[in-house]
Amino acid sequence: MELSSETVTCVDNSDLQAESVNGSSMNLSLRSYKKWSPTEHGATLVWRDLCVYAAPGSHFAISNFKRIINNSTGAIQPGTLMAVMGASGAGKSTLLSALAYRQPIGTVVHGDILINGRRIGPFMHKISGFVHQEDIFMDNLTVVEHLTFMAHLRLDRRTTKQEKLTKINDLLEQAGLLACASTRIRSAIDSKVLSGGERKRLAFATELLTNPIVLFCDEPTTGLDSYSAQQIIQTLHSLATKGTSIMCTIHQPSSQLFAMFHNVLLLAEGRVAFMGSPEQALAFFAANGHHCPETYNPADFLIGVLSTDPAQEKASRIAAQHLCDLFAVSSAAKERDTLVNLELHMAETSNFPFDSEILHFEKPAWMMILYLLCHRTVLSVNRDPTLPVMRILQKIAIAFLAGVCFAGSISLTQNGVQAVQGALFITISENTFHPMYSILAYFPQGFPLFLREKRSGIYSTAQYYIANAIAMIPTLILEPVLFVLISYWMIGLRPTFYAFAMTTVLTTLVLNTATACGKYNYSNNINDN
Ligand SMILES: Nc1ncnc2c1ncn2[C@@H]1O[C@H](COP(=O)(O)OP(=O)(O)OP(=O)(O)O)[C@@H](O)[C@H]1O
């Protein structure tokens, strides 16, 4: 799209004020043209004609695709805290994940998304943070352990230990988590754990480790009491005043919280119904026949107007879509389009080199990531050893049962040979099916965390798999050895060291193979889905 010569003149470090029709002004700060660097200038994120489609299930036929975001255009500038609001199912989370380059598998994003005039790409994982709606952590770790692991995994490998420690302390203080630094995140055996608000603040602290220049927050206040919600939005507000661009989906903020947002983006069935300051939003709705009563919560009012009333479904949908149409031709939309066009103009006409800091980010070494993942898993398992202990007790009990059943039945007769076959069958089947099924129960527990961290580029599938396999080795050896040690002598199998050692080794190999098959079946199921 072409820009008129009066609108934009590309001059180094100049500021351009575009007077909008309704009197509000928009700051069009042109960045230095020497290099592309959101870390120096703050991030201006714009999107134009953005559509997001989702294929329900694994059916990727064109007819199955559902359009969730419908030709959305918008922009957020540095130092802005923007609330993304709309009725449930309006497409808020979908828009946020598309803009953050974190769209879920099975969705297709079509349209322009640019940050400082450059098309977004995997580098978004380095310069942005995403606070998810649901907090997922390695539960048995303490707050400080979690942040330390994340600092080692996510920060540049050249960051010194002292720098990481200072960063963690600063974040603990900033997030108000100093008092619970040694508290476990969640625990089945410890009663002193983090509250919902503290977990949310820990999720923020985790994302702030990498000093993101854009922060996406998906419903950060959901499930929190009003005081905790206020604290969270206050933290976001002060972060924004330091230059971070923050987009935050939110449901029913109080009037006080709503007033803290610089901008609001209202969505109705994937379309933009309004974008601008909260005051402008109320003025726009009032100008189009929707006056917010004085005593009413403005956020509730705006969402209410855009929601579908089940009693008048068609009429309320038409009314919401009509507002979207009116906004598309409003002065606020024109003001937004000026900024979007400027960024698109930069994308088309310039090719600045990447900020070397972003380009030369050095991930921790492969083996270091493996070590950290192993350490984290072992630490977490050791904190709550209930499951491994139960498995070992179960193994001992079954070994005793097998021993009691076959004791005294081994002899060089027809019946004796059949008894040996039976004992070997029990040994093999007990060390095949049980570990295979238990791994099918174990892996799904950690899968959501794995998926999230893998998509953020923290580690690869191979590293996760190998680290888990290594962390399981002690149990995978102890279990079969205990089983054979007890049942072998009780049953009265051949009493030579060689025969005993061979049985132990073979049983251990069988158990490990069965466990690997369980993991393989599980990964196949995941890939199918
Ligand atoms: N992968 C998908 N496949 C099919 N439909 C999807 C998919 N993802 C989202 N949707 C649908 O798209 C619509 C928008 O979803 P989204 O989660 O973005 O809404 P939302 O505004 O964030 O809702 P809420 O406020 O309830 O979280 C919903 O109707 C949802 O069912």
The ligand as an ORCA input file, in Angstrom:
! r2SCAN-3c Opt
* xyz 0 1
  N      -8.034    -25.202     16.808
  C      -9.294    -24.828     16.696
  N     -10.177    -25.507     15.946
  C     -11.437    -25.124     15.812
  N     -11.971    -24.050     16.424
  C     -11.156    -23.335     17.190
  C      -9.781    -23.676     17.381
  N      -9.226    -22.763     18.200
  C     -10.208    -21.898     18.524
  N     -11.350    -22.245     17.925
  C     -12.650    -21.547     18.018
  O     -12.413    -20.203     17.686
  C     -13.189    -19.352     18.496
  C     -12.289    -18.337     19.164
  O     -11.470    -18.994     20.110
  P     -10.544    -18.187     21.127
  O     -10.009    -19.140     22.121
  O      -9.575    -17.379     20.365
  O     -11.633    -17.235     21.783
  P     -11.503    -16.261     23.034
  O     -12.094    -14.976     22.618
  O     -10.108    -16.239     23.547
  O     -12.467    -17.000     24.040
  P     -12.414    -17.037     25.647
  O     -12.588    -15.642     26.095
  O     -13.589    -17.880     26.007
  O     -11.107    -17.633     26.039
  C     -13.942    -20.240     19.457
  O     -15.250    -20.425     18.959
  C     -13.172    -21.536     19.440
  O     -14.032    -22.616     19.659
*
